[in-house]
Amino acid sequence: MNGSAVFDADDPVVGMVHLPALPGAPEFSGDFDALVERALADARELEAGGADAVLVENFGDAPFYPDEVPRHVVASMTRVATEIRRAVELPLGVNVLRNDAAAALSVATAANADFVRVNVHTGARVTDQGVVEGRAHETLRLRETLDSDVAILADVAVKHSAPLAERPVEELVAETLERGKADGLVVSGPGTGRAVDADLLETVVARRDDLGADAPVLVGSGVTAGNVADLLAVADGAIVGTALKEGGETTNRVDRERVATLVDRT
């Protein structure tokens, strides 16, 4: 699997489709068809604005299941991802929060998507869901079972979490790529919409280069029109959500003009 081959762009901007609460979640609106239509509208706005890929995520499902989500969540995500796949021609990714890599991979494979984001692929992190453990051993074997070409983008020190014990970032990068066999890495700030630490990003990229790995490093939070050029001078791409929404609010709809402005500055 070649992670760099996922995106047909030198410095890809991956736009987020943050789904409202799905059926079964506390804040579900009761109108699933309207939810699907909103997701499709966001995906189309991202494409029209010049984004290079789309990543769909069950952002509205808080409080999140720590690992395995119920079957109805998998079914809802599959429906949404399949509809988006039909609506836009961009590479498509899936993230099932908080850390159900098996569900994400299954949804992505069924929907003919291109990649998944896995928040904790190797090791363990302390989160608001408790201790979340990586299941790289299961995820890679499931991909073989499904005969899937879906790429795995794995976070390093994912946002909204803390380490169980301090370890050098260089070790985390090496283990995620070499032992966890991730196809790409994601580096984020401490929370949604918050800027990544520049030193951390540079360390992750340098260690990737030292390993000679053909794995893109993407910034996973805090990317704006004001800083995207500087970030992409170091990283290989960016996953952008909040900055592309109306009024810069994470839960608002995608704003095509914001997308175009950010993309123009890459």
N, C-alpha and C positions, 0 to 999 in steps of 0.2 A: 504493500500500500504506500503510495507516494502522497503525503499530505499536501505538498506544494501543487499537485495537479488538480486539487479540488476547485480552485478559483481560477477563472480565466482572466486574471488581472495581476499586474505587478505588485500593487499595494491595495489589496481588496478592502472595500468598506462593506461590512456585513451589517445590514439593518435589522433591527429587532421588531418582530411582531409579538408584542406583549399581550397575551390573551387575557380578557376579563375572566372572572371566576367561572369555571366549568361546572356542569351539572354535578351535584353532590357537595360542592364547596359552600362554605357559609354565606358567601356574598353572591351566589349565582342569581342572575336576574330573572330566570324562569323562561327566557327566550333564547334557545340554543341557535335557532336559525339566524337571529339578529347578530349573535356572537360570531357566527361563521362569516356573515356578510361584512362585519367590521374587520375581521382578520383579512379577508380578501381585499378590502379597500386599502388597508395599510400596506399589504404586500404590493399592490399595484402602484401606490404612491411611492414606495421605495424604488420600484423598477423605473417609474417615470422620472424620478429625481436623479437617477444615475447610480444607485447602489449596485454593488457587484454581486451580492448574495443576500439571502433572507434567512433569518434564524427565528423559528417559532418556539415559544416558551409558555408554559402554564403559569404566568406571572401572578395572576389573580387568585391562585388557589390557596393562599395562606390561610391558616397555618399549614405548612407543608409536611407531607409524610417524609420521614428521614431517608427511606430507601425505596421500598416496594410500594407503588401506588396501586389502588384498586383497579379492577378490570374496566370499570366504566370510564376511568380517566384515560386508560390506553385507547379505548374505543373512541372517545371524544377527540383525543389528539390525532388519531389516525384519520378521522373524518376531516378535521381541519387541515392537516398536512396534505392530504390527498387533494382537497379543493385548491389549496395554494399551488400545489404542483401543476395543476391544470391551468391556473390563472396566469402564472408568470413563467418566464423562461430562465430565470436566474438559478444558480445553485441554491439548494435548499437544505437547511439544517434543522435539527430538532433537539430541544433540551427539556427533559422531564424533571422538574424540581420535586424534592430537593436533590436527589442523587440516584434516580432509577435509570441507570445506564442500560439495563436490559430492555426496559420499556422504550426508551428513546431509540435504541438500535432497532427494535422490532417495528416501531412506528415508521422510522426512516426507511427501513427496507421495504415495508409494505407500500409506502407512499412513493417509492422510487426517489427518495431524497438522497443527498450527497454526503452529509456529515452529521455528527452529533457532537454536542458539548457535554462533557462529563465533569461535574464540579470537583469530585474527589475520586480520582481514578486509582491512585496508589496511596498507601499510608492512611492516616486518619486525621480528622480535624474536629475541634470542639465548635459546635454551632448552636443556634437556638432550637434545633431539633435534637440536641444531645450530641453524642459522639457519632460522627458519620465516617464509615470506613470504606475505603476503596475496594472494588471488586474486579480489578483488572483481569484476574484469572478466569472469572466467569464471563466477562464481557468479550474477551478475545475468543474464547471457545464458542460462545453463542454466535459470534460473527462467522466462524468457520462452519458451524452447524447450518446457519442460514445461507451459506455461500454468498455472503453479502460483500459488496464493494464500498460500503459506507465507511468514511474516514472518522477517526476518533480524535477530537480536539480536547485535550485534558488541561484543566487548570493547575497552576502551580500556586500554592498558598491562596486558595480561592477566597473571594470576598465574603463578608458576613461569617467569618470563622477565625479561629485561633489554633495554633499548634498545640498538640499534647506535650511536646517537648521541643525545645529549640534545636534545629539542625541546619547545617549550612545549605543555602539555596542551591549551591552547585550539586550537592548530593541528591536533592529532590528532583532536579532537572534530569540528572543521569538516570535515576531510578525510573522516573516516569517514561523516559524515552527507551531505555535499554531493557529494563526488566518489565515495565508496564506496556511497552511496545505501542505507545501512543503515536499518532501520525502528525500531531501538531500540539502546540502549547498555547495556553491563554494566561495572561498576566493581568490582574485587576487591582484596583484600589481596595480600601477596606469595606466599601459598601457600594450599592447601586448608585451610579452617577458620580462617584467620587474618583478623583484622579489617581492614577497609578504612580507609585514611587519610581522616579527616574533611575535611581541607582539599582533598584530591584530589576527593572526592565533590562537595563544594560547588562547586569550580571547573568540573567537568564539567556539573553541572546549570545553573550560571549561563551557561556558554557555549552550551548547548543553548537556553536561554531567549533569549539574545541573537540567536541565529540564527532564532528563531521557528519552530523545528522541532517537528512533532507526533510526537515520538519519546520513548517512556518511557525513563527511566534506572533500571536495576535494580542493586541491590547484589549482587555475585556470590560473596561469601565472608564468613565470620566473623560471620554474623547469628545472634543468640541470643535467647532469651526476654527476657534482660536489656537488650539494646540495640536490639531491633527497632523500638520506638516512636520512639526518637530518630533512627534511620536513616531511617525512613519519614516523618519530619517534613521530610526533605530530598529523598530519592529517591522514585520512583514505585512501587517494588516491590522484592521481594527474592527471590533464589534461595537456598534453604536446604537443606543436606544434613546435615552433621555434627551439628548441634544437634537434629535430628529423629530421630536413631538411638539405639538402646538403649545406655545408658551414655555417650552422646556420642561414640561411636566411629564413624568414617566408614564402615567396612566392615560394620558391624552392620545388622540389620534396622531398618526404620522402626518407631518407637514412637508409636502413636496418641495416647497421653496427652501426649507431648512436642509433637506437632503441635498438638493442641488448646490447650495452654498457650501456645505461641508465637503462634498465631493470635489467641487471646483478648487478647493484649497489643498487637495492631496498632492 
